[in-house]
Amino acid sequence: MKPFLTYVICSVSVLLLKPTAAYPRSGLELGGSRARRHTTCREDQYQHGGLCCLKCEAGKYVKSPCTKPETKGQCEECDYNTYIEHENNLNRCFTCKQCRSDQEIVRPCTHTQDTTCQCKSGRFCHIDQACEVCKKCSRCAEDEVIVRNCTSTTNTECKKIQNKSDSAPVIAVVVVSFIVLLAGIIVVFVCKKKLPTDCLRNRPDRIKVEEDIQTAEDEETQRSITTNLILPQHLEDEPLAKLVPVNDDESLKRCFDLFEELDVDYHKRFFRQLEISDNIIKSKESLPYEDRIHELLNFWVEKEGKGASLNALLQALIVLNQRRTAEIIHQKALDSGHYHLPM
């Protein structure tokens, strides 16, 4: 009986003395955790919660991070008037810059690019200085001449006239210019008394162009010179030959860039001639000149529908006495292969 009681007491003692606390994790497990905390992500990734998430592309921000490694979270497009230029892991976009009252917009803000501003005409701000305000361009004094005109980033450069001998070339240029102007007035007056074709035939610029054509070495140069020849009156009155598109609306839209030839002073008058309202024209003024032309021509095509044609645009130029521009666009449309003459 005693041996049995001894065995029971020993067993109970072992159970009571056995430690109940949890053993620490192995060094291998601790090392693994540390490795996860110090994971190095690639340049196109960012770390979140021990995971390497792919960055959002330019123009979007991270609305919520990824839940699986090597994937993107939820990327949301920037709101109106906000932007992000590069891929990122930001949780919001930057607010677009607003041009000051003494500046004008060169390039409007997009989701991927901030607004670009420059000083208005007649003002400047040095590009290597903090542009807090645009300064007025300087004017040259009476005893100075302009070396370089003022731009949005540089002031006017002037140079003093040293003596009378230095001013002689300037006076000579003025005198010659006056003589040329006077000669032009006389030619115009005489032209009113003669037939227009006789006057144009004898004009110095026409003779000069004809000489250039004869001395040109290749046909391409001759064609280029010929386009600058002033046509006789009876040819100017003739309508332009109708153009036939190779691919309907696609041919018309591919020729939009030709209308960048349009004189900026005739911009509004041209689109008013196309019956586009001033409100629509004004809404595109913040765009660069080339983009403005394309946007308004696209609007005109949608408005006109099947009635839109390159011939109608050329006729609008002729009505505005811009026949020269119309002829250039007419020829370039043929040369590009988007249009051909009727068979």
C-alpha positions as CSV (number, residue, x, y, z in Angstrom):
1,M,0.0,0.0,0.0
2,K,2.8,2.4,0.8
3,P,4.5,2.1,-2.6
4,F,1.2,2.9,-4.3
5,L,0.6,6.0,-2.1
6,T,4.2,7.1,-2.9
7,Y,3.5,6.8,-6.7
8,V,0.3,8.9,-6.4
9,I,2.0,11.7,-4.4
10,C,4.9,11.9,-6.9
11,S,2.6,12.1,-9.9
12,V,0.6,14.9,-8.3
13,S,3.8,16.8,-7.5
14,V,5.0,16.6,-11.1
15,L,1.7,18.0,-12.4
16,L,1.7,20.9,-9.9
17,L,5.3,21.8,-10.6
18,K,4.9,21.7,-14.5
19,P,5.1,25.3,-15.9
20,T,1.8,26.6,-17.5
21,A,3.2,29.7,-19.3
22,A,3.6,29.7,-23.1
23,Y,7.1,29.0,-24.4
24,P,8.6,31.9,-26.5
25,R,8.4,31.5,-30.3
26,S,11.5,30.2,-32.0
27,G,14.1,32.6,-33.3
28,L,13.2,31.5,-36.8
29,E,9.6,32.7,-36.4
30,L,10.8,36.1,-35.0
31,G,13.3,36.5,-37.8
32,G,10.5,35.9,-40.4
33,S,8.3,38.6,-38.8
34,R,11.2,41.0,-38.9
35,A,11.9,40.1,-42.5
36,R,8.3,40.9,-43.4
37,R,8.5,44.3,-41.7
38,H,11.6,45.3,-43.6
39,T,10.6,44.1,-47.1
40,T,12.0,46.3,-49.8
41,C,9.5,47.2,-52.5
42,R,10.3,48.1,-56.2
43,E,10.3,51.6,-57.4
44,D,6.8,51.3,-58.9
45,Q,5.5,49.9,-55.6
46,Y,4.8,51.1,-52.1
47,Q,4.6,49.3,-48.7
48,H,1.3,49.0,-46.8
49,G,0.7,46.5,-44.0
50,G,3.6,44.4,-44.9
51,L,2.5,44.1,-48.6
52,C,4.1,45.7,-51.7
53,C,1.3,47.4,-53.6
54,L,1.6,48.8,-57.1
55,K,1.4,52.6,-57.4
56,C,-1.5,54.4,-59.1
57,E,-0.7,55.9,-62.5
58,A,-0.5,59.7,-63.1
59,G,-3.9,61.4,-62.9
60,K,-5.2,59.1,-60.2
61,Y,-4.7,58.7,-56.4
62,V,-5.0,55.7,-54.0
63,K,-8.5,55.5,-52.7
64,S,-7.8,52.3,-50.8
65,P,-4.5,50.2,-50.8
66,C,-4.1,46.6,-52.1
67,T,-5.0,43.5,-50.1
68,K,-2.8,41.2,-52.1
69,P,0.9,41.6,-52.8
70,E,2.0,42.8,-56.3
71,T,-1.4,44.3,-57.1
72,K,-3.0,47.7,-57.2
73,G,-5.5,48.9,-54.7
74,Q,-8.4,51.1,-55.8
75,C,-7.2,54.0,-57.9
76,E,-9.5,56.9,-58.3
77,E,-9.3,59.6,-61.0
78,C,-8.4,63.1,-59.8
79,D,-11.4,65.5,-59.4
80,Y,-12.0,68.6,-61.5
81,N,-9.3,71.2,-61.1
82,T,-6.8,68.7,-59.4
83,Y,-3.9,66.8,-60.8
84,I,-1.0,64.4,-60.1
85,E,1.9,64.4,-62.7
86,H,3.5,61.0,-61.8
87,E,2.7,57.5,-60.6
88,N,2.1,57.7,-56.9
89,N,0.7,56.3,-53.6
90,L,-0.9,59.6,-52.5
91,N,-4.3,59.7,-51.0
92,R,-5.4,62.9,-52.7
93,C,-4.6,65.0,-55.8
94,F,-3.0,68.5,-55.9
95,T,-5.1,71.6,-56.6
96,C,-4.4,73.2,-60.0
97,K,-2.7,76.6,-60.0
98,Q,-4.8,79.6,-60.8
99,C,-3.2,82.3,-63.1
100,R,-3.0,85.7,-61.6
101,S,-4.8,88.7,-63.1
102,D,-1.6,89.9,-64.7
103,Q,-1.1,86.5,-66.3
104,E,-2.7,84.5,-69.1
105,I,-3.2,80.7,-69.5
106,V,-0.7,79.1,-71.8
107,R,-1.8,75.5,-71.1
108,P,-4.9,74.7,-69.0
109,C,-4.8,72.2,-66.1
110,T,-5.4,68.5,-66.8
111,H,-5.6,65.5,-64.5
112,T,-1.9,64.8,-65.2
113,Q,-0.5,68.4,-65.6
114,D,-0.7,71.6,-63.7
115,T,-1.8,74.9,-65.3
116,T,0.9,76.8,-67.2
117,C,0.8,80.6,-67.0
118,Q,2.8,83.5,-68.5
119,C,2.8,87.2,-68.2
120,K,0.3,89.1,-70.4
121,S,1.4,91.1,-73.4
122,G,3.3,94.2,-72.3
123,R,4.6,92.6,-69.1
124,F,7.4,90.2,-68.1
125,C,8.9,88.2,-65.3
126,H,12.4,86.8,-65.4
127,I,12.3,83.0,-65.7
128,D,15.2,82.6,-63.1
129,Q,13.4,84.7,-60.4
130,A,10.3,84.1,-58.2
131,C,7.5,85.5,-60.3
132,E,5.3,87.2,-57.7
133,V,4.2,89.9,-60.0
134,C,4.6,90.7,-63.7
135,K,6.5,94.0,-64.4
136,K,5.7,96.4,-67.2
137,C,8.0,96.2,-70.2
138,S,10.4,99.1,-70.4
139,R,10.3,101.7,-73.3
140,C,13.4,102.8,-75.0
141,A,14.4,106.5,-74.6
142,E,14.5,108.9,-77.5
143,D,18.3,108.5,-77.8
144,E,18.0,104.7,-77.8
145,V,17.0,101.9,-80.2
146,I,15.4,98.6,-79.5
147,V,17.8,95.7,-79.5
148,R,15.3,93.0,-78.5
149,N,11.6,93.3,-77.9
150,C,10.0,92.5,-74.6
151,T,8.7,88.9,-74.1
152,S,6.9,87.2,-71.2
153,T,10.2,86.3,-69.6
154,T,12.6,89.1,-70.7
155,N,12.4,92.9,-70.6
156,T,13.0,95.2,-73.5
157,E,16.6,95.6,-74.4
158,C,17.7,99.1,-75.6
159,K,20.9,100.5,-76.9
160,K,22.0,104.1,-76.9
161,I,22.7,105.9,-80.2
162,Q,26.3,106.9,-79.9
163,N,26.5,109.8,-82.4
164,K,25.0,111.0,-85.7
165,S,27.0,108.6,-87.8
166,D,25.5,105.7,-85.8
167,S,22.0,107.0,-86.5
168,A,22.6,107.5,-90.2
169,P,21.7,103.8,-91.1
170,V,18.4,104.2,-89.1
171,I,17.5,107.4,-90.9
172,A,18.4,105.8,-94.2
173,V,16.0,102.9,-93.5
174,V,13.3,105.3,-92.6
175,V,13.8,107.4,-95.8
176,V,13.8,104.2,-98.0
177,S,10.7,102.9,-96.3
178,F,9.0,106.3,-96.9
179,I,10.0,106.2,-100.6
180,V,8.7,102.6,-101.0
181,L,5.4,103.6,-99.3
182,L,5.0,106.6,-101.5
183,A,5.7,104.5,-104.6
184,G,3.1,102.1,-103.5
185,I,0.5,104.8,-103.1
186,I,1.4,106.1,-106.6
187,V,1.0,102.6,-108.1
188,V,-2.4,102.2,-106.5
189,F,-3.5,105.6,-107.8
190,V,-2.3,104.8,-111.3
191,C,-4.0,101.3,-111.1
192,K,-7.3,103.0,-110.7
193,K,-6.8,104.7,-114.1
194,K,-5.6,101.5,-115.9
195,L,-6.8,98.0,-116.2
196,P,-6.1,95.9,-113.0
197,T,-4.3,93.2,-115.0
198,D,-1.9,95.8,-116.6
199,C,-0.9,97.1,-113.2
200,L,-0.4,93.7,-111.7
201,R,1.6,92.5,-114.6
202,N,4.0,95.4,-114.2
203,R,4.4,95.1,-110.4
204,P,8.0,94.7,-109.1
205,D,7.1,91.8,-106.8
206,R,5.5,89.9,-109.7
207,I,8.6,90.4,-111.9
208,K,10.8,89.3,-109.0
209,V,8.7,86.1,-108.5
210,E,8.9,85.3,-112.2
211,E,12.7,85.7,-112.1
212,D,12.8,83.3,-109.1
213,I,10.8,80.7,-111.0
214,Q,13.1,80.8,-114.0
215,T,16.2,80.3,-111.8
216,A,14.7,77.6,-109.5
217,E,16.5,74.3,-109.8
218,D,13.6,71.9,-109.2
219,E,9.9,71.7,-109.7
220,E,9.1,71.7,-106.0
221,T,10.8,75.0,-105.6
222,Q,9.0,76.5,-108.6
223,R,5.7,75.4,-107.2
224,S,6.4,77.0,-103.9
225,I,7.4,80.3,-105.6
226,T,4.4,80.2,-107.9
227,T,2.0,80.0,-104.9
228,N,3.3,83.5,-103.8
229,L,2.6,85.1,-107.2
230,I,-0.2,87.6,-107.1
231,L,-2.8,86.6,-109.5
232,P,-4.3,89.0,-112.1
233,Q,-7.7,90.4,-111.2
234,H,-9.7,88.2,-113.6
235,L,-8.2,85.1,-112.1
236,E,-8.9,86.2,-108.5
237,D,-12.6,86.5,-109.4
238,E,-12.8,82.9,-110.6
239,P,-14.2,80.5,-108.0
240,L,-11.9,77.8,-106.6
241,A,-12.3,74.3,-108.1
242,K,-14.5,72.1,-106.0
243,L,-12.7,69.5,-104.0
244,V,-13.8,65.9,-103.7
245,P,-12.9,64.1,-100.4
246,V,-11.2,60.7,-100.6
247,N,-12.8,59.5,-97.3
248,D,-15.7,61.9,-96.5
249,D,-15.6,63.3,-92.9
250,E,-12.2,61.7,-92.2
251,S,-10.6,63.7,-95.1
252,L,-12.2,66.9,-93.7
253,K,-10.9,66.4,-90.2
254,R,-7.4,65.5,-91.4
255,C,-7.3,69.0,-93.1
256,F,-8.2,70.9,-89.9
257,D,-4.5,71.7,-89.2
258,L,-4.3,73.5,-92.5
259,F,-6.6,76.2,-91.1
260,E,-3.8,77.2,-88.7
261,E,-2.7,79.3,-91.7
262,L,-5.6,81.6,-90.8
263,D,-4.5,85.0,-89.7
264,V,-5.2,85.3,-85.9
265,D,-6.9,88.7,-86.6
266,Y,-9.5,86.9,-88.7
267,H,-10.1,84.1,-86.2
268,K,-13.4,85.4,-84.7
269,R,-14.7,86.7,-88.0
270,F,-14.1,83.4,-89.7
271,F,-16.1,81.4,-87.2
272,R,-18.9,84.0,-87.0
273,Q,-19.1,83.5,-90.8
274,L,-19.6,79.8,-90.1
275,E,-22.6,80.9,-87.8
276,I,-20.9,79.9,-84.5
277,S,-22.0,82.0,-81.6
278,D,-19.7,84.3,-79.7
279,N,-20.3,82.4,-76.5
280,I,-19.0,79.2,-78.1
281,I,-16.0,81.1,-79.6
282,K,-15.2,82.7,-76.2
283,S,-15.4,79.4,-74.4
284,K,-12.4,78.1,-76.3
285,E,-10.2,81.2,-75.8
286,S,-8.2,79.6,-72.9
287,L,-6.9,76.9,-75.3
288,P,-3.7,77.3,-77.4
289,Y,-4.4,78.8,-80.9
290,E,-4.1,75.4,-82.7
291,D,-6.3,73.5,-80.3
292,R,-8.9,76.3,-80.5
293,I,-9.1,76.0,-84.3
294,H,-9.6,72.2,-84.1
295,E,-12.2,72.4,-81.3
296,L,-14.3,75.0,-83.1
297,L,-14.1,73.2,-86.5
298,N,-15.2,70.0,-84.8
299,F,-18.2,71.9,-83.3
300,W,-19.0,73.3,-86.8
301,V,-18.9,69.8,-88.3
302,E,-21.3,68.4,-85.6
303,K,-23.6,71.4,-86.2
304,E,-23.7,71.2,-90.0
305,G,-23.8,67.4,-90.2
306,K,-23.8,66.2,-93.8
307,G,-23.6,69.8,-95.0
308,A,-20.1,70.2,-93.6
309,S,-17.4,70.3,-96.4
310,L,-14.0,71.7,-97.0
311,N,-15.4,73.7,-99.9
312,A,-17.8,75.5,-97.5
313,L,-14.8,76.5,-95.3
314,L,-12.9,77.8,-98.3
315,Q,-15.9,79.8,-99.4
316,A,-16.1,81.4,-95.9
317,L,-12.5,82.5,-96.3
318,I,-13.1,84.0,-99.7
319,V,-16.1,86.0,-98.4
320,L,-13.7,87.5,-95.8
321,N,-11.3,88.5,-98.6
322,Q,-8.9,85.8,-97.5
323,R,-8.6,84.2,-100.9
324,R,-4.8,83.9,-100.6
325,T,-5.2,81.7,-97.5
326,A,-8.0,79.7,-99.2
327,E,-5.8,79.0,-102.2
328,I,-3.0,77.8,-100.0
329,I,-5.3,75.4,-98.0
330,H,-6.9,74.3,-101.3
331,Q,-3.5,73.3,-102.8
332,K,-2.3,71.6,-99.6
333,A,-5.5,69.6,-99.4
334,L,-4.7,68.3,-102.9
335,D,-1.1,67.7,-102.1
336,S,-1.9,65.7,-99.0
337,G,-4.0,63.2,-101.0
338,H,-7.1,63.7,-98.8
339,Y,-8.9,65.4,-101.6
340,H,-8.9,65.3,-105.4
341,L,-10.5,67.3,-108.2
342,P,-13.7,66.1,-109.9
343,M,-13.0,63.5,-112.6
